[in-house]
């Protein structure tokens, strides 16, 4: 994707590898990149392709959903659908 910084690319690339039906925390992503969970959240809030780059799979360390560009209700619904269908693929 054009116009992204190397930092954004790292985050989007790592998030792209979160398996279908699973989640990772903002802290998990941050530790692998060497930044803060807030920085991860800021980048993901600007995700230009929220389903292709599955930022909905990134949640808070305590298991709460955190934010989502399309709203928390949508994030919860997408994760629910993925969990229900994870064994099909």
C-alpha positions as CSV (number, residue, x, y, z in Angstrom):
1,X,0.0,0.0,0.0
2,X,1.3,3.4,-1.0
3,X,1.8,6.2,1.5
4,X,2.5,4.0,4.5
5,X,5.4,4.5,6.8
6,X,7.7,1.6,7.5
7,X,6.3,1.6,11.1
8,X,2.7,1.2,9.8
9,X,3.8,-1.5,7.3
10,X,5.3,-3.5,10.2
11,X,2.1,-3.3,12.2
12,X,-0.2,-4.1,9.3
13,X,2.0,-7.0,8.3
14,X,2.1,-8.5,11.7
15,X,-1.7,-8.1,12.2
16,X,-2.3,-9.7,8.8
17,X,-0.8,-13.0,10.2
18,X,-3.2,-13.3,13.1
19,X,-5.0,-16.5,12.3
20,X,-8.7,-16.5,11.5
21,X,-10.8,-16.9,14.6
22,X,-8.0,-15.9,16.9
23,X,-7.0,-12.7,18.6
24,X,-3.8,-11.0,19.9
25,X,-3.5,-8.1,22.3
26,X,-2.2,-4.6,21.5
27,X,0.6,-5.4,24.0
28,X,1.5,-8.6,22.1
29,X,1.8,-6.7,18.8
30,X,3.7,-3.8,20.6
31,X,6.2,-6.1,22.2
32,X,7.1,-7.6,18.8
33,X,7.7,-4.3,17.2
34,X,9.2,-2.5,20.1
35,X,6.6,0.2,20.7
36,X,3.6,0.9,23.0
37,X,0.2,-0.6,22.8
38,X,-1.2,2.9,22.3
39,X,0.9,3.4,19.2
40,X,-0.5,0.1,17.8
41,X,-4.0,1.4,18.5
42,X,-3.3,4.7,16.8
43,X,-2.1,3.0,13.6
44,X,-4.9,0.4,13.5
45,X,-7.5,3.2,14.0
46,X,-6.4,4.4,10.5
47,X,-6.4,1.0,8.9
48,X,-7.4,1.6,5.3
49,X,-8.6,-2.0,4.8
50,X,-10.1,-3.2,8.1
51,X,-11.2,-6.6,6.9
52,X,-8.2,-7.4,4.7
53,X,-5.9,-6.2,7.5
54,X,-7.8,-7.9,10.3
55,X,-7.4,-5.2,13.0
56,X,-10.6,-6.5,14.6
57,X,-8.5,-9.4,15.8
58,X,-6.5,-7.1,18.1
59,X,-7.9,-6.7,21.6
60,X,-6.9,-5.4,24.9
61,X,-4.6,-7.3,27.2
62,X,-7.5,-7.9,29.7
63,X,-9.7,-9.5,27.0
64,X,-11.9,-6.4,26.4
65,X,-12.4,-5.6,22.7
66,X,-10.8,-2.1,22.5
67,X,-11.7,0.1,19.6
68,X,-12.7,-0.6,16.0
69,X,-13.2,1.7,13.1
70,X,-16.6,0.2,12.4
71,X,-17.7,0.2,16.0
72,X,-17.3,-2.3,18.9
73,X,-20.6,-4.0,18.1
74,X,-19.3,-4.8,14.6
75,X,-15.9,-6.0,16.0
76,X,-17.7,-8.3,18.4
77,X,-19.9,-9.7,15.7
78,X,-17.0,-10.3,13.3
79,X,-15.0,-12.1,16.0
80,X,-18.1,-14.2,16.9
81,X,-18.6,-15.2,13.3
82,X,-14.9,-16.1,12.9
83,X,-14.8,-18.2,16.1
84,X,-17.9,-20.1,15.0
85,X,-16.5,-20.8,11.6
86,X,-12.8,-21.2,12.4
87,X,-12.8,-25.0,12.1
88,X,-14.5,-25.0,8.7
89,X,-11.5,-23.8,6.7
